[in-house]
Amino acid sequence: MSEIKTTLNFFFENESPPQGVRNVNYIFLTGGGARSLGLDATIAASLQVPVQIVNPFQRIDVKSAGSEIESLLAQGPLYGIALGLALRKFGDT
């Protein structure tokens, strides 16, 4: 966890964060590593900020997935980027 702290400190000390951003108030985890046992709790305890595993299907009707719905929801963090790209429309930037 010291690498995460080091990276955040470097960002706020050496980079130009977006206007009004002074610290990290919340952390969202996605991707394959997001489901690593205890990762979210470890990061939350180490950085003293709330951590949430992202569920990209939270506001999408996946009932038509049939019997695979539980598997799809359980593996949700793996599909964050793919779902985001799939929801894009022509002309999005």
Chimera marker file (.cmm) of the C-alpha trace (Angstrom):
<marker_set name="trace">
<marker id="1" x="0.000" y="0.000" z="0.000" r="1" g="1" b="0" radius="0.5"/>
<marker id="2" x="2.974" y="2.296" z="0.379" r="1" g="1" b="0" radius="0.5"/>
<marker id="3" x="3.247" y="2.444" z="-3.430" r="1" g="1" b="0" radius="0.5"/>
<marker id="4" x="-0.279" y="3.810" z="-3.683" r="1" g="1" b="0" radius="0.5"/>
<marker id="5" x="0.449" y="6.427" z="-1.012" r="1" g="1" b="0" radius="0.5"/>
<marker id="6" x="3.700" y="7.364" z="-2.765" r="1" g="1" b="0" radius="0.5"/>
<marker id="7" x="1.912" y="7.736" z="-6.110" r="1" g="1" b="0" radius="0.5"/>
<marker id="8" x="-0.848" y="9.911" z="-4.668" r="1" g="1" b="0" radius="0.5"/>
<marker id="9" x="1.640" y="12.098" z="-2.810" r="1" g="1" b="0" radius="0.5"/>
<marker id="10" x="3.704" y="12.487" z="-5.985" r="1" g="1" b="0" radius="0.5"/>
<marker id="11" x="0.616" y="13.454" z="-7.973" r="1" g="1" b="0" radius="0.5"/>
<marker id="12" x="-0.499" y="16.145" z="-5.536" r="1" g="1" b="0" radius="0.5"/>
<marker id="13" x="3.000" y="17.530" z="-4.980" r="1" g="1" b="0" radius="0.5"/>
<marker id="14" x="4.461" y="17.449" z="-8.510" r="1" g="1" b="0" radius="0.5"/>
<marker id="15" x="1.573" y="17.459" z="-10.951" r="1" g="1" b="0" radius="0.5"/>
<marker id="16" x="-1.144" y="19.978" z="-11.514" r="1" g="1" b="0" radius="0.5"/>
<marker id="17" x="-4.331" y="18.325" z="-10.231" r="1" g="1" b="0" radius="0.5"/>
<marker id="18" x="-7.679" y="19.521" z="-11.621" r="1" g="1" b="0" radius="0.5"/>
<marker id="19" x="-8.846" y="22.812" z="-10.122" r="1" g="1" b="0" radius="0.5"/>
<marker id="20" x="-10.386" y="22.350" z="-6.690" r="1" g="1" b="0" radius="0.5"/>
<marker id="21" x="-8.944" y="18.850" z="-6.163" r="1" g="1" b="0" radius="0.5"/>
<marker id="22" x="-6.768" y="18.806" z="-3.059" r="1" g="1" b="0" radius="0.5"/>
<marker id="23" x="-6.980" y="15.196" z="-1.898" r="1" g="1" b="0" radius="0.5"/>
<marker id="24" x="-8.613" y="11.830" z="-2.533" r="1" g="1" b="0" radius="0.5"/>
<marker id="25" x="-12.060" y="11.473" z="-0.974" r="1" g="1" b="0" radius="0.5"/>
<marker id="26" x="-13.112" y="8.159" z="-2.512" r="1" g="1" b="0" radius="0.5"/>
<marker id="27" x="-11.518" y="5.276" z="-4.423" r="1" g="1" b="0" radius="0.5"/>
<marker id="28" x="-13.283" y="3.139" z="-7.018" r="1" g="1" b="0" radius="0.5"/>
<marker id="29" x="-11.819" y="-0.225" z="-8.000" r="1" g="1" b="0" radius="0.5"/>
<marker id="30" x="-12.451" y="-1.941" z="-11.325" r="1" g="1" b="0" radius="0.5"/>
<marker id="31" x="-10.816" y="-4.592" z="-13.471" r="1" g="1" b="0" radius="0.5"/>
<marker id="32" x="-9.593" y="-8.054" z="-12.599" r="1" g="1" b="0" radius="0.5"/>
<marker id="33" x="-7.650" y="-7.002" z="-9.527" r="1" g="1" b="0" radius="0.5"/>
<marker id="34" x="-10.654" y="-5.296" z="-7.953" r="1" g="1" b="0" radius="0.5"/>
<marker id="35" x="-11.956" y="-8.647" z="-6.717" r="1" g="1" b="0" radius="0.5"/>
<marker id="36" x="-8.694" y="-9.623" z="-5.029" r="1" g="1" b="0" radius="0.5"/>
<marker id="37" x="-9.600" y="-10.820" z="-1.565" r="1" g="1" b="0" radius="0.5"/>
<marker id="38" x="-9.311" y="-7.977" z="0.932" r="1" g="1" b="0" radius="0.5"/>
<marker id="39" x="-7.821" y="-5.442" z="-1.491" r="1" g="1" b="0" radius="0.5"/>
<marker id="40" x="-10.613" y="-2.926" z="-1.000" r="1" g="1" b="0" radius="0.5"/>
<marker id="41" x="-10.464" y="-3.169" z="2.804" r="1" g="1" b="0" radius="0.5"/>
<marker id="42" x="-6.677" y="-2.937" z="2.819" r="1" g="1" b="0" radius="0.5"/>
<marker id="43" x="-6.648" y="0.180" z="0.663" r="1" g="1" b="0" radius="0.5"/>
<marker id="44" x="-9.418" y="1.774" z="2.726" r="1" g="1" b="0" radius="0.5"/>
<marker id="45" x="-7.577" y="1.115" z="5.988" r="1" g="1" b="0" radius="0.5"/>
<marker id="46" x="-4.242" y="2.272" z="4.627" r="1" g="1" b="0" radius="0.5"/>
<marker id="47" x="-5.435" y="5.503" z="2.999" r="1" g="1" b="0" radius="0.5"/>
<marker id="48" x="-8.331" y="6.239" z="5.372" r="1" g="1" b="0" radius="0.5"/>
<marker id="49" x="-10.794" y="6.775" z="2.507" r="1" g="1" b="0" radius="0.5"/>
<marker id="50" x="-13.865" y="4.769" z="1.456" r="1" g="1" b="0" radius="0.5"/>
<marker id="51" x="-13.275" y="2.196" z="-1.303" r="1" g="1" b="0" radius="0.5"/>
<marker id="52" x="-15.963" y="0.726" z="-3.548" r="1" g="1" b="0" radius="0.5"/>
<marker id="53" x="-15.751" y="-2.011" z="-6.165" r="1" g="1" b="0" radius="0.5"/>
<marker id="54" x="-17.412" y="-0.711" z="-9.321" r="1" g="1" b="0" radius="0.5"/>
<marker id="55" x="-20.404" y="-2.596" z="-10.713" r="1" g="1" b="0" radius="0.5"/>
<marker id="56" x="-20.816" y="-1.352" z="-14.312" r="1" g="1" b="0" radius="0.5"/>
<marker id="57" x="-24.135" y="-3.209" z="-14.609" r="1" g="1" b="0" radius="0.5"/>
<marker id="58" x="-25.724" y="-1.358" z="-11.674" r="1" g="1" b="0" radius="0.5"/>
<marker id="59" x="-28.062" y="0.718" z="-13.853" r="1" g="1" b="0" radius="0.5"/>
<marker id="60" x="-28.372" y="-1.651" z="-16.811" r="1" g="1" b="0" radius="0.5"/>
<marker id="61" x="-31.172" y="-4.161" z="-17.269" r="1" g="1" b="0" radius="0.5"/>
<marker id="62" x="-29.372" y="-7.510" z="-17.557" r="1" g="1" b="0" radius="0.5"/>
<marker id="63" x="-32.444" y="-9.691" z="-17.006" r="1" g="1" b="0" radius="0.5"/>
<marker id="64" x="-32.284" y="-10.890" z="-20.611" r="1" g="1" b="0" radius="0.5"/>
<marker id="65" x="-28.961" y="-12.587" z="-19.805" r="1" g="1" b="0" radius="0.5"/>
<marker id="66" x="-30.998" y="-15.543" z="-18.521" r="1" g="1" b="0" radius="0.5"/>
<marker id="67" x="-29.345" y="-18.053" z="-16.207" r="1" g="1" b="0" radius="0.5"/>
<marker id="68" x="-25.943" y="-16.388" z="-16.554" r="1" g="1" b="0" radius="0.5"/>
<marker id="69" x="-27.095" y="-13.260" z="-14.740" r="1" g="1" b="0" radius="0.5"/>
<marker id="70" x="-25.473" y="-14.196" z="-11.415" r="1" g="1" b="0" radius="0.5"/>
<marker id="71" x="-22.158" y="-14.920" z="-13.115" r="1" g="1" b="0" radius="0.5"/>
<marker id="72" x="-22.365" y="-11.684" z="-15.081" r="1" g="1" b="0" radius="0.5"/>
<marker id="73" x="-23.040" y="-9.607" z="-11.970" r="1" g="1" b="0" radius="0.5"/>
<marker id="74" x="-20.332" y="-11.383" z="-9.962" r="1" g="1" b="0" radius="0.5"/>
<marker id="75" x="-17.770" y="-10.631" z="-12.662" r="1" g="1" b="0" radius="0.5"/>
<marker id="76" x="-19.000" y="-7.071" z="-13.188" r="1" g="1" b="0" radius="0.5"/>
<marker id="77" x="-15.712" y="-5.303" z="-12.405" r="1" g="1" b="0" radius="0.5"/>
<marker id="78" x="-14.101" y="-7.132" z="-15.333" r="1" g="1" b="0" radius="0.5"/>
<marker id="79" x="-16.441" y="-5.480" z="-17.817" r="1" g="1" b="0" radius="0.5"/>
<marker id="80" x="-16.060" y="-1.804" z="-16.899" r="1" g="1" b="0" radius="0.5"/>
<marker id="81" x="-14.089" y="-0.689" z="-19.959" r="1" g="1" b="0" radius="0.5"/>
<marker id="82" x="-15.891" y="-2.976" z="-22.402" r="1" g="1" b="0" radius="0.5"/>
<marker id="83" x="-19.286" y="-1.758" z="-21.211" r="1" g="1" b="0" radius="0.5"/>
<marker id="84" x="-18.209" y="1.859" z="-21.370" r="1" g="1" b="0" radius="0.5"/>
<marker id="85" x="-17.061" y="1.425" z="-24.955" r="1" g="1" b="0" radius="0.5"/>
<marker id="86" x="-20.238" y="-0.460" z="-25.875" r="1" g="1" b="0" radius="0.5"/>
<marker id="87" x="-22.404" y="2.410" z="-24.614" r="1" g="1" b="0" radius="0.5"/>
<marker id="88" x="-20.652" y="5.013" z="-26.751" r="1" g="1" b="0" radius="0.5"/>
<marker id="89" x="-22.493" y="6.636" z="-29.633" r="1" g="1" b="0" radius="0.5"/>
<marker id="90" x="-21.207" y="7.969" z="-32.915" r="1" g="1" b="0" radius="0.5"/>
<marker id="91" x="-19.624" y="11.338" z="-32.309" r="1" g="1" b="0" radius="0.5"/>
<marker id="92" x="-18.715" y="10.746" z="-28.644" r="1" g="1" b="0" radius="0.5"/>
<marker id="93" x="-15.335" y="12.109" z="-27.668" r="1" g="1" b="0" radius="0.5"/>
<link id1="1" id2="2" r="1" g="1" b="0" radius="0.2"/>
<link id1="2" id2="3" r="1" g="1" b="0" radius="0.2"/>
<link id1="3" id2="4" r="1" g="1" b="0" radius="0.2"/>
<link id1="4" id2="5" r="1" g="1" b="0" radius="0.2"/>
<link id1="5" id2="6" r="1" g="1" b="0" radius="0.2"/>
<link id1="6" id2="7" r="1" g="1" b="0" radius="0.2"/>
<link id1="7" id2="8" r="1" g="1" b="0" radius="0.2"/>
<link id1="8" id2="9" r="1" g="1" b="0" radius="0.2"/>
<link id1="9" id2="10" r="1" g="1" b="0" radius="0.2"/>
<link id1="10" id2="11" r="1" g="1" b="0" radius="0.2"/>
<link id1="11" id2="12" r="1" g="1" b="0" radius="0.2"/>
<link id1="12" id2="13" r="1" g="1" b="0" radius="0.2"/>
<link id1="13" id2="14" r="1" g="1" b="0" radius="0.2"/>
<link id1="14" id2="15" r="1" g="1" b="0" radius="0.2"/>
<link id1="15" id2="16" r="1" g="1" b="0" radius="0.2"/>
<link id1="16" id2="17" r="1" g="1" b="0" radius="0.2"/>
<link id1="17" id2="18" r="1" g="1" b="0" radius="0.2"/>
<link id1="18" id2="19" r="1" g="1" b="0" radius="0.2"/>
<link id1="19" id2="20" r="1" g="1" b="0" radius="0.2"/>
<link id1="20" id2="21" r="1" g="1" b="0" radius="0.2"/>
<link id1="21" id2="22" r="1" g="1" b="0" radius="0.2"/>
<link id1="22" id2="23" r="1" g="1" b="0" radius="0.2"/>
<link id1="23" id2="24" r="1" g="1" b="0" radius="0.2"/>
<link id1="24" id2="25" r="1" g="1" b="0" radius="0.2"/>
<link id1="25" id2="26" r="1" g="1" b="0" radius="0.2"/>
<link id1="26" id2="27" r="1" g="1" b="0" radius="0.2"/>
<link id1="27" id2="28" r="1" g="1" b="0" radius="0.2"/>
<link id1="28" id2="29" r="1" g="1" b="0" radius="0.2"/>
<link id1="29" id2="30" r="1" g="1" b="0" radius="0.2"/>
<link id1="30" id2="31" r="1" g="1" b="0" radius="0.2"/>
<link id1="31" id2="32" r="1" g="1" b="0" radius="0.2"/>
<link id1="32" id2="33" r="1" g="1" b="0" radius="0.2"/>
<link id1="33" id2="34" r="1" g="1" b="0" radius="0.2"/>
<link id1="34" id2="35" r="1" g="1" b="0" radius="0.2"/>
<link id1="35" id2="36" r="1" g="1" b="0" radius="0.2"/>
<link id1="36" id2="37" r="1" g="1" b="0" radius="0.2"/>
<link id1="37" id2="38" r="1" g="1" b="0" radius="0.2"/>
<link id1="38" id2="39" r="1" g="1" b="0" radius="0.2"/>
<link id1="39" id2="40" r="1" g="1" b="0" radius="0.2"/>
<link id1="40" id2="41" r="1" g="1" b="0" radius="0.2"/>
<link id1="41" id2="42" r="1" g="1" b="0" radius="0.2"/>
<link id1="42" id2="43" r="1" g="1" b="0" radius="0.2"/>
<link id1="43" id2="44" r="1" g="1" b="0" radius="0.2"/>
<link id1="44" id2="45" r="1" g="1" b="0" radius="0.2"/>
<link id1="45" id2="46" r="1" g="1" b="0" radius="0.2"/>
<link id1="46" id2="47" r="1" g="1" b="0" radius="0.2"/>
<link id1="47" id2="48" r="1" g="1" b="0" radius="0.2"/>
<link id1="48" id2="49" r="1" g="1" b="0" radius="0.2"/>
<link id1="49" id2="50" r="1" g="1" b="0" radius="0.2"/>
<link id1="50" id2="51" r="1" g="1" b="0" radius="0.2"/>
<link id1="51" id2="52" r="1" g="1" b="0" radius="0.2"/>
<link id1="52" id2="53" r="1" g="1" b="0" radius="0.2"/>
<link id1="53" id2="54" r="1" g="1" b="0" radius="0.2"/>
<link id1="54" id2="55" r="1" g="1" b="0" radius="0.2"/>
<link id1="55" id2="56" r="1" g="1" b="0" radius="0.2"/>
<link id1="56" id2="57" r="1" g="1" b="0" radius="0.2"/>
<link id1="57" id2="58" r="1" g="1" b="0" radius="0.2"/>
<link id1="58" id2="59" r="1" g="1" b="0" radius="0.2"/>
<link id1="59" id2="60" r="1" g="1" b="0" radius="0.2"/>
<link id1="60" id2="61" r="1" g="1" b="0" radius="0.2"/>
<link id1="61" id2="62" r="1" g="1" b="0" radius="0.2"/>
<link id1="62" id2="63" r="1" g="1" b="0" radius="0.2"/>
<link id1="63" id2="64" r="1" g="1" b="0" radius="0.2"/>
<link id1="64" id2="65" r="1" g="1" b="0" radius="0.2"/>
<link id1="65" id2="66" r="1" g="1" b="0" radius="0.2"/>
<link id1="66" id2="67" r="1" g="1" b="0" radius="0.2"/>
<link id1="67" id2="68" r="1" g="1" b="0" radius="0.2"/>
<link id1="68" id2="69" r="1" g="1" b="0" radius="0.2"/>
<link id1="69" id2="70" r="1" g="1" b="0" radius="0.2"/>
<link id1="70" id2="71" r="1" g="1" b="0" radius="0.2"/>
<link id1="71" id2="72" r="1" g="1" b="0" radius="0.2"/>
<link id1="72" id2="73" r="1" g="1" b="0" radius="0.2"/>
<link id1="73" id2="74" r="1" g="1" b="0" radius="0.2"/>
<link id1="74" id2="75" r="1" g="1" b="0" radius="0.2"/>
<link id1="75" id2="76" r="1" g="1" b="0" radius="0.2"/>
<link id1="76" id2="77" r="1" g="1" b="0" radius="0.2"/>
<link id1="77" id2="78" r="1" g="1" b="0" radius="0.2"/>
<link id1="78" id2="79" r="1" g="1" b="0" radius="0.2"/>
<link id1="79" id2="80" r="1" g="1" b="0" radius="0.2"/>
<link id1="80" id2="81" r="1" g="1" b="0" radius="0.2"/>
<link id1="81" id2="82" r="1" g="1" b="0" radius="0.2"/>
<link id1="82" id2="83" r="1" g="1" b="0" radius="0.2"/>
<link id1="83" id2="84" r="1" g="1" b="0" radius="0.2"/>
<link id1="84" id2="85" r="1" g="1" b="0" radius="0.2"/>
<link id1="85" id2="86" r="1" g="1" b="0" radius="0.2"/>
<link id1="86" id2="87" r="1" g="1" b="0" radius="0.2"/>
<link id1="87" id2="88" r="1" g="1" b="0" radius="0.2"/>
<link id1="88" id2="89" r="1" g="1" b="0" radius="0.2"/>
<link id1="89" id2="90" r="1" g="1" b="0" radius="0.2"/>
<link id1="90" id2="91" r="1" g="1" b="0" radius="0.2"/>
<link id1="91" id2="92" r="1" g="1" b="0" radius="0.2"/>
<link id1="92" id2="93" r="1" g="1" b="0" radius="0.2"/>
</marker_set>
